[in-house]
Amino acid sequence: MRKITGMGETIMDILFRNGQPVAAVPGGSCFNSIISIGRTGLPCSFIGYTGNDHVGSDTQAFLLENGVSVENFETRDDEKSAISLAYLDENGDATYQFYKNTPRAHRNWTMPDFQADDVLLFGSYYAICEGMRPQVAPTLEAAQRAGAILYYDLNFRRSHAHELEKLFPAIHQNFRQSTIVRGSADDFEVMYQSRDARTIYTHHITKYCPLFICTAGAGTITVCTPSGCYDFTAPRVDNVVSTVGAGDNFNAGFIYGLMHEGITRNQLCTLGRDQWQRLVHYGTAFAAQACQSTDNFVSKDFSQHILNS
């Protein structure tokens, strides 16, 4: 059976509303995605690490509780688990303060056994910082050699804008090795001073990777392929509580759709508008559900509903 592997950082998100803490949940961009995927019952695992402390033990237990293999997940004695403070505004959008060390690869780590048409989800600062490249680069190479689908979510935060020139070589290498590049209009405004998906695809993506998805919060979702670009309207979401995991759960839903629809790596560049629309629908359904709670992932009830629909 095809499997999904997420690779990224873990962090404990403490959410504040009106100056008061309202929830504390394990997080991290790819971590959020893989928890939602795990709740659907699809075989999945997570590559990452955390500190050997109370937060770290809770994080590892949470992965296991949600059906995510920890075969490639480390708890390190020489690390403190990362913490973020997320301050929610009246729309559920967050601003962050992070308390963490710069990510760094460990000497001893185990490479997953990738197979054709598996999915590797990776992204964020974790995938481009100097400290993680000794682990990230060979993992991407192994997945690519095996014929897996490499799904790259940029998730580039403004706090790293001052490092952009130094980080571009790693970003471009990730583009080259990816099957699909996904980013938000906010990412590209920081990186390229543009929010126009077609312009970004033409000038910055297509020479490296043929498939591109640009999301814009509640705005238009654009999918660009060698045969054309398609615009899709994001559905209205009522009762938004937090948007912290929205993009991560779009990724989870999209990848779930790839598996549910039986779409292989070789088929991706041949998909038409209707097929892309179905995949985007899965993504927006997962994102919308995650926005309706302070959790960073879809609920277990929602996962059962998806499986039974």
Contacts in CASP RR format, 6 or more apart in sequence:
PFRMAT RR
TARGET T0000
AUTHOR 0000-0000-0000
METHOD contacts of the structure
MODEL  1
MRKITGMGETIMDILFRNGQPVAAVPGGSCFNSIISIGRTGLPCSFIGYT
GNDHVGSDTQAFLLENGVSVENFETRDDEKSAISLAYLDENGDATYQFYK
NTPRAHRNWTMPDFQADDVLLFGSYYAICEGMRPQVAPTLEAAQRAGAIL
YYDLNFRRSHAHELEKLFPAIHQNFRQSTIVRGSADDFEVMYQSRDARTI
YTHHITKYCPLFICTAGAGTITVCTPSGCYDFTAPRVDNVVSTVGAGDNF
NAGFIYGLMHEGITRNQLCTLGRDQWQRLVHYGTAFAAQACQSTDNFVSK
DFSQHILNS
1 43 0 8 1.000
2 43 0 8 1.000
2 115 0 8 1.000
2 117 0 8 1.000
2 118 0 8 1.000
2 119 0 8 1.000
2 259 0 8 1.000
3 42 0 8 1.000
3 43 0 8 1.000
3 44 0 8 1.000
3 45 0 8 1.000
3 115 0 8 1.000
3 118 0 8 1.000
3 119 0 8 1.000
4 34 0 8 1.000
4 37 0 8 1.000
4 42 0 8 1.000
4 43 0 8 1.000
4 44 0 8 1.000
4 45 0 8 1.000
4 118 0 8 1.000
4 119 0 8 1.000
4 120 0 8 1.000
4 121 0 8 1.000
4 255 0 8 1.000
4 259 0 8 1.000
5 44 0 8 1.000
5 45 0 8 1.000
5 46 0 8 1.000
5 47 0 8 1.000
5 72 0 8 1.000
5 112 0 8 1.000
5 114 0 8 1.000
5 118 0 8 1.000
5 119 0 8 1.000
5 120 0 8 1.000
5 121 0 8 1.000
5 143 0 8 1.000
6 30 0 8 1.000
6 33 0 8 1.000
6 34 0 8 1.000
6 44 0 8 1.000
6 45 0 8 1.000
6 46 0 8 1.000
6 47 0 8 1.000
6 120 0 8 1.000
6 121 0 8 1.000
6 122 0 8 1.000
7 30 0 8 1.000
7 46 0 8 1.000
7 47 0 8 1.000
7 48 0 8 1.000
7 120 0 8 1.000
7 121 0 8 1.000
7 122 0 8 1.000
7 123 0 8 1.000
7 126 0 8 1.000
7 127 0 8 1.000
7 136 0 8 1.000
7 139 0 8 1.000
8 28 0 8 1.000
8 29 0 8 1.000
8 30 0 8 1.000
8 31 0 8 1.000
8 46 0 8 1.000
8 47 0 8 1.000
8 48 0 8 1.000
8 122 0 8 1.000
8 123 0 8 1.000
8 124 0 8 1.000
8 126 0 8 1.000
8 127 0 8 1.000
9 28 0 8 1.000
9 29 0 8 1.000
9 30 0 8 1.000
9 31 0 8 1.000
9 48 0 8 1.000
9 82 0 8 1.000
9 100 0 8 1.000
9 103 0 8 1.000
9 124 0 8 1.000
9 125 0 8 1.000
9 126 0 8 1.000
10 26 0 8 1.000
10 27 0 8 1.000
10 28 0 8 1.000
10 31 0 8 1.000
10 48 0 8 1.000
10 49 0 8 1.000
10 50 0 8 1.000
10 56 0 8 1.000
10 59 0 8 1.000
10 81 0 8 1.000
10 82 0 8 1.000
11 26 0 8 1.000
11 27 0 8 1.000
11 28 0 8 1.000
11 31 0 8 1.000
11 81 0 8 1.000
11 82 0 8 1.000
11 83 0 8 1.000
11 84 0 8 1.000
11 98 0 8 1.000
11 100 0 8 1.000
12 24 0 8 1.000
12 25 0 8 1.000
12 26 0 8 1.000
12 27 0 8 1.000
12 55 0 8 1.000
12 58 0 8 1.000
12 59 0 8 1.000
12 81 0 8 1.000
12 82 0 8 1.000
12 83 0 8 1.000
12 84 0 8 1.000
13 23 0 8 1.000
13 24 0 8 1.000
13 25 0 8 1.000
13 26 0 8 1.000
13 27 0 8 1.000
13 28 0 8 1.000
13 84 0 8 1.000
13 86 0 8 1.000
13 244 0 8 1.000
13 296 0 8 1.000
14 21 0 8 1.000
14 23 0 8 1.000
14 24 0 8 1.000
14 83 0 8 1.000
14 84 0 8 1.000
14 85 0 8 1.000
14 86 0 8 1.000
15 21 0 8 1.000
15 22 0 8 1.000
15 23 0 8 1.000
15 24 0 8 1.000
15 25 0 8 1.000
15 86 0 8 1.000
15 88 0 8 1.000
15 94 0 8 1.000
15 242 0 8 1.000
15 244 0 8 1.000
15 294 0 8 1.000
16 22 0 8 1.000
16 85 0 8 1.000
16 86 0 8 1.000
16 87 0 8 1.000
16 88 0 8 1.000
17 88 0 8 1.000
19 87 0 8 1.000
22 88 0 8 1.000
22 294 0 8 1.000
23 294 0 8 1.000
23 295 0 8 1.000
25 294 0 8 1.000
25 295 0 8 1.000
25 296 0 8 1.000
26 35 0 8 1.000
26 58 0 8 1.000
26 59 0 8 1.000
26 62 0 8 1.000
26 296 0 8 1.000
27 296 0 8 1.000
28 124 0 8 1.000
28 248 0 8 1.000
28 296 0 8 1.000
29 123 0 8 1.000
29 124 0 8 1.000
29 153 0 8 1.000
29 155 0 8 1.000
29 248 0 8 1.000
30 46 0 8 1.000
30 121 0 8 1.000
30 122 0 8 1.000
30 123 0 8 1.000
30 124 0 8 1.000
30 126 0 8 1.000
30 153 0 8 1.000
30 248 0 8 1.000
31 46 0 8 1.000
31 296 0 8 1.000
32 245 0 8 1.000
32 248 0 8 1.000
32 249 0 8 1.000
32 252 0 8 1.000
32 290 0 8 1.000
32 296 0 8 1.000
32 297 0 8 1.000
33 121 0 8 1.000
33 153 0 8 1.000
33 248 0 8 1.000
33 249 0 8 1.000
33 251 0 8 1.000
33 252 0 8 1.000
33 255 0 8 1.000
34 44 0 8 1.000
34 45 0 8 1.000
34 46 0 8 1.000
34 63 0 8 1.000
34 68 0 8 1.000
34 121 0 8 1.000
34 252 0 8 1.000
35 62 0 8 1.000
35 63 0 8 1.000
35 66 0 8 1.000
35 68 0 8 1.000
35 296 0 8 1.000
35 297 0 8 1.000
36 248 0 8 1.000
36 249 0 8 1.000
36 252 0 8 1.000
36 253 0 8 1.000
36 256 0 8 1.000
36 286 0 8 1.000
36 290 0 8 1.000
36 297 0 8 1.000
36 298 0 8 1.000
36 303 0 8 1.000
37 44 0 8 1.000
37 68 0 8 1.000
37 252 0 8 1.000
37 253 0 8 1.000
37 255 0 8 1.000
37 256 0 8 1.000
38 44 0 8 1.000
38 66 0 8 1.000
38 67 0 8 1.000
38 68 0 8 1.000
38 303 0 8 1.000
39 66 0 8 1.000
39 67 0 8 1.000
39 297 0 8 1.000
39 298 0 8 1.000
39 299 0 8 1.000
39 300 0 8 1.000
39 303 0 8 1.000
40 256 0 8 1.000
40 303 0 8 1.000
40 306 0 8 1.000
40 307 0 8 1.000
41 67 0 8 1.000
41 303 0 8 1.000
41 307 0 8 1.000
42 256 0 8 1.000
42 259 0 8 1.000
43 69 0 8 1.000
44 67 0 8 1.000
44 68 0 8 1.000
44 69 0 8 1.000
45 68 0 8 1.000
45 69 0 8 1.000
45 70 0 8 1.000
45 71 0 8 1.000
45 72 0 8 1.000
45 73 0 8 1.000
45 112 0 8 1.000
46 63 0 8 1.000
46 68 0 8 1.000
46 69 0 8 1.000
46 70 0 8 1.000
46 72 0 8 1.000
46 73 0 8 1.000
47 72 0 8 1.000
47 73 0 8 1.000
47 109 0 8 1.000
47 112 0 8 1.000
47 135 0 8 1.000
47 139 0 8 1.000
48 72 0 8 1.000
48 73 0 8 1.000
48 74 0 8 1.000
49 73 0 8 1.000
49 74 0 8 1.000
49 75 0 8 1.000
49 76 0 8 1.000
49 79 0 8 1.000
49 106 0 8 1.000
50 56 0 8 1.000
50 59 0 8 1.000
50 60 0 8 1.000
50 73 0 8 1.000
50 74 0 8 1.000
50 75 0 8 1.000
50 76 0 8 1.000
50 79 0 8 1.000
50 81 0 8 1.000
50 82 0 8 1.000
51 75 0 8 1.000
51 76 0 8 1.000
51 77 0 8 1.000
51 79 0 8 1.000
51 80 0 8 1.000
51 81 0 8 1.000
52 75 0 8 1.000
52 76 0 8 1.000
52 77 0 8 1.000
52 79 0 8 1.000
53 80 0 8 1.000
53 81 0 8 1.000
55 81 0 8 1.000
55 83 0 8 1.000
56 75 0 8 1.000
56 81 0 8 1.000
57 75 0 8 1.000
59 81 0 8 1.000
60 70 0 8 1.000
60 73 0 8 1.000
60 75 0 8 1.000
63 69 0 8 1.000
63 70 0 8 1.000
63 73 0 8 1.000
64 70 0 8 1.000
66 297 0 8 1.000
71 110 0 8 1.000
71 112 0 8 1.000
72 109 0 8 1.000
72 110 0 8 1.000
72 112 0 8 1.000
74 106 0 8 1.000
74 109 0 8 1.000
76 106 0 8 1.000
79 101 0 8 1.000
80 101 0 8 1.000
82 98 0 8 1.000
82 99 0 8 1.000
82 100 0 8 1.000
82 101 0 8 1.000
83 98 0 8 1.000
83 99 0 8 1.000
83 100 0 8 1.000
84 96 0 8 1.000
84 97 0 8 1.000
84 98 0 8 1.000
84 99 0 8 1.000
84 100 0 8 1.000
85 96 0 8 1.000
85 97 0 8 1.000
85 99 0 8 1.000
86 94 0 8 1.000
86 95 0 8 1.000
86 96 0 8 1.000
86 242 0 8 1.000
86 244 0 8 1.000
87 94 0 8 1.000
87 95 0 8 1.000
87 96 0 8 1.000
87 97 0 8 1.000
88 94 0 8 1.000
88 242 0 8 1.000
88 244 0 8 1.000
89 95 0 8 1.000
91 240 0 8 1.000
91 243 0 8 1.000
92 240 0 8 1.000
92 241 0 8 1.000
92 242 0 8 1.000
92 243 0 8 1.000
92 291 0 8 1.000
93 243 0 8 1.000
94 242 0 8 1.000
94 243 0 8 1.000
94 244 0 8 1.000
98 159 0 8 1.000
102 129 0 8 1.000
102 131 0 8 1.000
103 125 0 8 1.000
103 126 0 8 1.000
103 129 0 8 1.000
103 131 0 8 1.000
103 132 0 8 1.000
104 131 0 8 1.000
104 132 0 8 1.000
105 131 0 8 1.000
105 132 0 8 1.000
105 133 0 8 1.000
105 134 0 8 1.000
105 135 0 8 1.000
105 136 0 8 1.000
106 135 0 8 1.000
109 135 0 8 1.000
111 138 0 8 1.000
111 139 0 8 1.000
111 142 0 8 1.000
112 139 0 8 1.000
112 142 0 8 1.000
114 120 0 8 1.000
114 142 0 8 1.000
114 143 0 8 1.000
114 145 0 8 1.000
114 146 0 8 1.000
114 147 0 8 1.000
114 148 0 8 1.000
115 146 0 8 1.000
115 147 0 8 1.000
115 148 0 8 1.000
116 146 0 8 1.000
116 147 0 8 1.000
116 148 0 8 1.000
116 264 0 8 1.000
116 265 0 8 1.000
117 147 0 8 1.000
117 148 0 8 1.000
117 149 0 8 1.000
117 264 0 8 1.000
117 265 0 8 1.000
118 143 0 8 1.000
118 146 0 8 1.000
118 147 0 8 1.000
118 148 0 8 1.000
118 149 0 8 1.000
119 148 0 8 1.000
119 149 0 8 1.000
119 150 0 8 1.000
119 151 0 8 1.000
119 255 0 8 1.000
119 258 0 8 1.000
119 259 0 8 1.000
120 139 0 8 1.000
120 140 0 8 1.000
120 143 0 8 1.000
120 148 0 8 1.000
120 149 0 8 1.000
120 150 0 8 1.000
120 151 0 8 1.000
121 151 0 8 1.000
121 153 0 8 1.000
121 251 0 8 1.000
121 255 0 8 1.000
122 136 0 8 1.000
122 139 0 8 1.000
122 140 0 8 1.000
122 150 0 8 1.000
122 151 0 8 1.000
122 152 0 8 1.000
122 153 0 8 1.000
122 174 0 8 1.000
123 152 0 8 1.000
123 153 0 8 1.000
123 154 0 8 1.000
123 155 0 8 1.000
123 174 0 8 1.000
124 153 0 8 1.000
124 154 0 8 1.000
124 155 0 8 1.000
124 156 0 8 1.000
125 155 0 8 1.000
125 156 0 8 1.000
125 157 0 8 1.000
125 160 0 8 1.000
126 132 0 8 1.000
126 136 0 8 1.000
127 136 0 8 1.000
127 152 0 8 1.000
127 170 0 8 1.000
127 174 0 8 1.000
128 136 0 8 1.000
128 167 0 8 1.000
128 170 0 8 1.000
128 171 0 8 1.000
128 174 0 8 1.000
129 167 0 8 1.000
129 170 0 8 1.000
133 170 0 8 1.000
137 173 0 8 1.000
140 150 0 8 1.000
140 174 0 8 1.000
140 177 0 8 1.000
141 177 0 8 1.000
143 150 0 8 1.000
144 150 0 8 1.000
144 177 0 8 1.000
147 265 0 8 1.000
148 265 0 8 1.000
149 179 0 8 1.000
149 180 0 8 1.000
149 258 0 8 1.000
149 265 0 8 1.000
149 268 0 8 1.000
150 177 0 8 1.000
150 178 0 8 1.000
150 179 0 8 1.000
150 180 0 8 1.000
151 178 0 8 1.000
151 179 0 8 1.000
151 180 0 8 1.000
151 182 0 8 1.000
151 251 0 8 1.000
151 254 0 8 1.000
151 255 0 8 1.000
152 174 0 8 1.000
152 175 0 8 1.000
152 178 0 8 1.000
152 180 0 8 1.000
152 181 0 8 1.000
152 182 0 8 1.000
152 209 0 8 1.000
153 182 0 8 1.000
153 183 0 8 1.000
153 247 0 8 1.000
153 248 0 8 1.000
153 251 0 8 1.000
154 171 0 8 1.000
154 181 0 8 1.000
154 182 0 8 1.000
154 183 0 8 1.000
154 184 0 8 1.000
154 187 0 8 1.000
154 191 0 8 1.000
155 183 0 8 1.000
155 184 0 8 1.000
155 187 0 8 1.000
156 171 0 8 1.000
156 187 0 8 1.000
156 190 0 8 1.000
156 191 0 8 1.000
157 190 0 8 1.000
158 190 0 8 1.000
160 167 0 8 1.000
161 190 0 8 1.000
164 190 0 8 1.000
164 191 0 8 1.000
172 208 0 8 1.000
175 181 0 8 1.000
175 205 0 8 1.000
175 208 0 8 1.000
175 209 0 8 1.000
176 208 0 8 1.000
176 209 0 8 1.000
178 208 0 8 1.000
178 209 0 8 1.000
179 209 0 8 1.000
179 211 0 8 1.000
179 265 0 8 1.000
179 268 0 8 1.000
180 209 0 8 1.000
180 211 0 8 1.000
180 212 0 8 1.000
180 213 0 8 1.000
180 268 0 8 1.000
181 205 0 8 1.000
181 208 0 8 1.000
181 209 0 8 1.000
181 211 0 8 1.000
181 212 0 8 1.000
181 213 0 8 1.000
182 212 0 8 1.000
182 213 0 8 1.000
182 214 0 8 1.000
182 215 0 8 1.000
182 250 0 8 1.000
182 251 0 8 1.000
182 254 0 8 1.000
183 213 0 8 1.000
183 214 0 8 1.000
183 215 0 8 1.000
184 214 0 8 1.000
184 215 0 8 1.000
184 216 0 8 1.000
184 217 0 8 1.000
184 247 0 8 1.000
185 195 0 8 1.000
185 197 0 8 1.000
185 214 0 8 1.000
185 215 0 8 1.000
185 216 0 8 1.000
185 217 0 8 1.000
188 194 0 8 1.000
188 195 0 8 1.000
188 200 0 8 1.000
188 204 0 8 1.000
188 214 0 8 1.000
189 195 0 8 1.000
191 204 0 8 1.000
192 200 0 8 1.000
192 203 0 8 1.000
192 204 0 8 1.000
194 200 0 8 1.000
195 216 0 8 1.000
197 212 0 8 1.000
197 214 0 8 1.000
197 220 0 8 1.000
197 222 0 8 1.000
197 224 0 8 1.000
197 229 0 8 1.000
198 222 0 8 1.000
198 224 0 8 1.000
198 229 0 8 1.000
200 212 0 8 1.000
200 214 0 8 1.000
201 212 0 8 1.000
201 214 0 8 1.000
201 224 0 8 1.000
201 229 0 8 1.000
205 212 0 8 1.000
205 224 0 8 1.000
206 212 0 8 1.000
206 224 0 8 1.000
206 226 0 8 1.000
210 225 0 8 1.000
210 226 0 8 1.000
210 269 0 8 1.000
211 223 0 8 1.000
211 224 0 8 1.000
211 225 0 8 1.000
211 268 0 8 1.000
211 269 0 8 1.000
212 223 0 8 1.000
212 224 0 8 1.000
212 225 0 8 1.000
213 221 0 8 1.000
213 222 0 8 1.000
213 223 0 8 1.000
213 224 0 8 1.000
213 254 0 8 1.000
213 280 0 8 1.000
214 221 0 8 1.000
214 222 0 8 1.000
214 224 0 8 1.000
215 221 0 8 1.000
215 234 0 8 1.000
215 247 0 8 1.000
215 250 0 8 1.000
216 234 0 8 1.000
217 234 0 8 1.000
217 243 0 8 1.000
217 246 0 8 1.000
217 247 0 8 1.000
218 234 0 8 1.000
218 236 0 8 1.000
218 237 0 8 1.000
219 233 0 8 1.000
219 234 0 8 1.000
220 231 0 8 1.000
220 232 0 8 1.000
220 233 0 8 1.000
220 234 0 8 1.000
221 231 0 8 1.000
221 232 0 8 1.000
221 233 0 8 1.000
221 234 0 8 1.000
221 280 0 8 1.000
221 284 0 8 1.000
222 229 0 8 1.000
222 230 0 8 1.000
222 231 0 8 1.000
222 232 0 8 1.000
223 229 0 8 1.000
223 230 0 8 1.000
223 232 0 8 1.000
223 276 0 8 1.000
223 280 0 8 1.000
224 230 0 8 1.000
225 269 0 8 1.000
225 271 0 8 1.000
225 272 0 8 1.000
225 276 0 8 1.000
226 269 0 8 1.000
227 269 0 8 1.000
227 272 0 8 1.000
230 273 0 8 1.000
230 276 0 8 1.000
230 277 0 8 1.000
232 276 0 8 1.000
232 277 0 8 1.000
232 280 0 8 1.000
234 284 0 8 1.000
235 284 0 8 1.000
235 288 0 8 1.000
237 287 0 8 1.000
237 288 0 8 1.000
237 291 0 8 1.000
237 292 0 8 1.000
239 292 0 8 1.000
240 291 0 8 1.000
240 292 0 8 1.000
241 291 0 8 1.000
241 292 0 8 1.000
241 293 0 8 1.000
241 294 0 8 1.000
242 291 0 8 1.000
242 293 0 8 1.000
242 294 0 8 1.000
243 291 0 8 1.000
244 296 0 8 1.000
245 287 0 8 1.000
245 290 0 8 1.000
245 291 0 8 1.000
245 296 0 8 1.000
245 297 0 8 1.000
246 287 0 8 1.000
246 290 0 8 1.000
246 291 0 8 1.000
247 287 0 8 1.000
248 290 0 8 1.000
248 296 0 8 1.000
248 297 0 8 1.000
249 283 0 8 1.000
249 286 0 8 1.000
249 287 0 8 1.000
249 289 0 8 1.000
249 290 0 8 1.000
249 296 0 8 1.000
249 297 0 8 1.000
249 298 0 8 1.000
250 283 0 8 1.000
250 284 0 8 1.000
250 286 0 8 1.000
250 287 0 8 1.000
251 283 0 8 1.000
252 283 0 8 1.000
252 286 0 8 1.000
252 297 0 8 1.000
252 298 0 8 1.000
253 282 0 8 1.000
253 283 0 8 1.000
253 285 0 8 1.000
253 286 0 8 1.000
253 287 0 8 1.000
254 279 0 8 1.000
254 280 0 8 1.000
254 282 0 8 1.000
254 283 0 8 1.000
256 282 0 8 1.000
256 283 0 8 1.000
256 286 0 8 1.000
256 306 0 8 1.000
257 263 0 8 1.000
257 278 0 8 1.000
257 279 0 8 1.000
257 282 0 8 1.000
257 283 0 8 1.000
258 279 0 8 1.000
260 282 0 8 1.000
261 275 0 8 1.000
261 278 0 8 1.000
261 279 0 8 1.000
263 271 0 8 1.000
263 275 0 8 1.000
263 279 0 8 1.000
271 279 0 8 1.000
285 306 0 8 1.000
286 298 0 8 1.000
286 302 0 8 1.000
289 298 0 8 1.000
289 299 0 8 1.000
289 302 0 8 1.000
290 296 0 8 1.000
290 297 0 8 1.000
290 298 0 8 1.000
293 299 0 8 1.000
298 306 0 8 1.000
END
